[in-house]
Amino acid sequence: MRALLLAGALLLGGCPGPLVSPYDEAIDKGIVQFYDGFVYFMRDVADNAGKPEGTYEANLQRYNVLETRLDVLILRASSHSLGTGCKLEAKVYEKVSKLLESNLPAGITAQGDAAGDANGCNTRLLELVKQQLGLIREIHAKTDKCGTPPLSCLRPATVASAVKIASQSIKAVAVVEAAKRN
Amino acid sequence: MASADEIFREMMRAGEKAFGESWDAVSNYAPAEFRKMAIQITEIAQNVAKYKLDKSEGYSPATGKLLMKMQRTAAESVLVATTQLNLIAVQKAMDAMVKVLRKTFKGLVAKIL
């Protein structure tokens, strides 16, 4: 009984703090709003591929608006973090790679900062969404061309792929917040 | 007062229940997302192949390369989210156990702490 009381006392008072950052309604709602704006923008830009209004230059401001929305969410998430980055557990990587066996995409390794804190992972998830947006911006500005003479654009096929891929990163943020909420 | 065994079993039941519900979310989420990744990687290769045959179809290898980079980033998102879902599951299990302890010992635990 004494051991149980001691274990209870440790469980109640001995833990260094919560394992994850608390549920944040602003991030939960903010990421949904970002997704709405992002998908609408992508569909619009694909419809205008090859037209002057579909060029990167014509849409620069819309990228800036979306990026600013993400910056606000990153700033909010980082307020819970110690600023030491996200620690990705090796066990999770092990479990996922075992599950997928040879289907694991190349280049995926157990990552993360050994000194990182769990709260830093929320910030990291949002930063990854921002990276995705940056890569779409690069495709739009540099690699996709439409029409004659060639104009910068996002081809409909590119948009289809990019939206599916970016949705995975956006969903990752939403799934984690939803799990905290429930 | 309940015996140590009874309390222990109740704690375990509470923790297991909370962990079990959360673990369902993890085990449904990660494999589904990695399946999507496999499909998307194939789609990228197909679109680059289409472009090579007809420049008005699919997208260029340069675009394909950047989309692959996006896919690697998405894979990191899924791994980080899975870690977080695991931690949320552990947190919920701990909270459920603490609730049982608080209910069982009431003032006694408060005195210790």
Boltz contact constraints between the chains, C-beta under 6 A:
constraints:
  - contact:
      token1: [A, 1]
      token2: [B, 4]
      max_distance: 6.0
  - contact:
      token1: [A, 4]
      token2: [B, 4]
      max_distance: 6.0
  - contact:
      token1: [A, 8]
      token2: [B, 101]
      max_distance: 6.0
  - contact:
      token1: [A, 9]
      token2: [B, 112]
      max_distance: 6.0
  - contact:
      token1: [A, 11]
      token2: [B, 98]
      max_distance: 6.0
  - contact:
      token1: [A, 12]
      token2: [B, 98]
      max_distance: 6.0
  - contact:
      token1: [A, 13]
      token2: [B, 113]
      max_distance: 6.0
  - contact:
      token1: [A, 19]
      token2: [B, 87]
      max_distance: 6.0
  - contact:
      token1: [A, 19]
      token2: [B, 90]
      max_distance: 6.0
  - contact:
      token1: [A, 19]
      token2: [B, 91]
      max_distance: 6.0
  - contact:
      token1: [A, 20]
      token2: [B, 87]
      max_distance: 6.0
  - contact:
      token1: [A, 20]
      token2: [B, 88]
      max_distance: 6.0
  - contact:
      token1: [A, 20]
      token2: [B, 91]
      max_distance: 6.0
  - contact:
      token1: [A, 88]
      token2: [B, 79]
      max_distance: 6.0
  - contact:
      token1: [A, 88]
      token2: [B, 83]
      max_distance: 6.0
  - contact:
      token1: [A, 89]
      token2: [B, 83]
      max_distance: 6.0
  - contact:
      token1: [A, 92]
      token2: [B, 82]
      max_distance: 6.0
  - contact:
      token1: [A, 92]
      token2: [B, 83]
      max_distance: 6.0
  - contact:
      token1: [A, 96]
      token2: [B, 30]
      max_distance: 6.0
  - contact:
      token1: [A, 99]
      token2: [B, 31]
      max_distance: 6.0
  - contact:
      token1: [A, 100]
      token2: [B, 34]
      max_distance: 6.0
  - contact:
      token1: [A, 103]
      token2: [B, 38]
      max_distance: 6.0
  - contact:
      token1: [A, 105]
      token2: [B, 37]
      max_distance: 6.0
  - contact:
      token1: [A, 105]
      token2: [B, 75]
      max_distance: 6.0
  - contact:
      token1: [A, 107]
      token2: [B, 72]
      max_distance: 6.0
  - contact:
      token1: [A, 108]
      token2: [B, 75]
      max_distance: 6.0
  - contact:
      token1: [A, 118]
      token2: [B, 87]
      max_distance: 6.0
  - contact:
      token1: [A, 121]
      token2: [B, 80]
      max_distance: 6.0
  - contact:
      token1: [A, 121]
      token2: [B, 84]
      max_distance: 6.0
  - contact:
      token1: [A, 124]
      token2: [B, 80]
      max_distance: 6.0
  - contact:
      token1: [A, 125]
      token2: [B, 77]
      max_distance: 6.0
  - contact:
      token1: [A, 125]
      token2: [B, 80]
      max_distance: 6.0
  - contact:
      token1: [A, 128]
      token2: [B, 73]
      max_distance: 6.0
  - contact:
      token1: [A, 128]
      token2: [B, 76]
      max_distance: 6.0
  - contact:
      token1: [A, 128]
      token2: [B, 77]
      max_distance: 6.0
  - contact:
      token1: [A, 131]
      token2: [B, 73]
      max_distance: 6.0
  - contact:
      token1: [A, 132]
      token2: [B, 70]
      max_distance: 6.0
  - contact:
      token1: [A, 132]
      token2: [B, 73]
      max_distance: 6.0
  - contact:
      token1: [A, 135]
      token2: [B, 66]
      max_distance: 6.0
  - contact:
      token1: [A, 135]
      token2: [B, 69]
      max_distance: 6.0
  - contact:
      token1: [A, 135]
      token2: [B, 70]
      max_distance: 6.0
  - contact:
      token1: [A, 138]
      token2: [B, 66]
      max_distance: 6.0
  - contact:
      token1: [A, 139]
      token2: [B, 63]
      max_distance: 6.0
  - contact:
      token1: [A, 139]
      token2: [B, 66]
      max_distance: 6.0
  - contact:
      token1: [A, 143]
      token2: [B, 60]
      max_distance: 6.0
  - contact:
      token1: [A, 143]
      token2: [B, 62]
      max_distance: 6.0
  - contact:
      token1: [A, 143]
      token2: [B, 63]
      max_distance: 6.0
  - contact:
      token1: [A, 144]
      token2: [B, 63]
      max_distance: 6.0
  - contact:
      token1: [A, 155]
      token2: [B, 59]
      max_distance: 6.0
  - contact:
      token1: [A, 157]
      token2: [B, 47]
      max_distance: 6.0
  - contact:
      token1: [A, 157]
      token2: [B, 58]
      max_distance: 6.0
  - contact:
      token1: [A, 157]
      token2: [B, 59]
      max_distance: 6.0
  - contact:
      token1: [A, 158]
      token2: [B, 59]
      max_distance: 6.0
  - contact:
      token1: [A, 158]
      token2: [B, 63]
      max_distance: 6.0
  - contact:
      token1: [A, 161]
      token2: [B, 43]
      max_distance: 6.0
  - contact:
      token1: [A, 161]
      token2: [B, 67]
      max_distance: 6.0
  - contact:
      token1: [A, 164]
      token2: [B, 40]
      max_distance: 6.0
  - contact:
      token1: [A, 165]
      token2: [B, 40]
      max_distance: 6.0
  - contact:
      token1: [A, 165]
      token2: [B, 70]
      max_distance: 6.0
  - contact:
      token1: [A, 165]
      token2: [B, 71]
      max_distance: 6.0
  - contact:
      token1: [A, 165]
      token2: [B, 74]
      max_distance: 6.0
  - contact:
      token1: [A, 168]
      token2: [B, 33]
      max_distance: 6.0
  - contact:
      token1: [A, 168]
      token2: [B, 74]
      max_distance: 6.0
  - contact:
      token1: [A, 169]
      token2: [B, 74]
      max_distance: 6.0
  - contact:
      token1: [A, 169]
      token2: [B, 77]
      max_distance: 6.0
  - contact:
      token1: [A, 172]
      token2: [B, 77]
      max_distance: 6.0
  - contact:
      token1: [A, 172]
      token2: [B, 78]
      max_distance: 6.0
  - contact:
      token1: [A, 172]
      token2: [B, 81]
      max_distance: 6.0
  - contact:
      token1: [A, 175]
      token2: [B, 29]
      max_distance: 6.0
  - contact:
      token1: [A, 175]
      token2: [B, 81]
      max_distance: 6.0
  - contact:
      token1: [A, 176]
      token2: [B, 81]
      max_distance: 6.0
  - contact:
      token1: [A, 176]
      token2: [B, 84]
      max_distance: 6.0
  - contact:
      token1: [A, 179]
      token2: [B, 25]
      max_distance: 6.0
  - contact:
      token1: [A, 179]
      token2: [B, 85]
      max_distance: 6.0
  - contact:
      token1: [A, 179]
      token2: [B, 88]
      max_distance: 6.0
  - contact:
      token1: [A, 180]
      token2: [B, 88]
      max_distance: 6.0
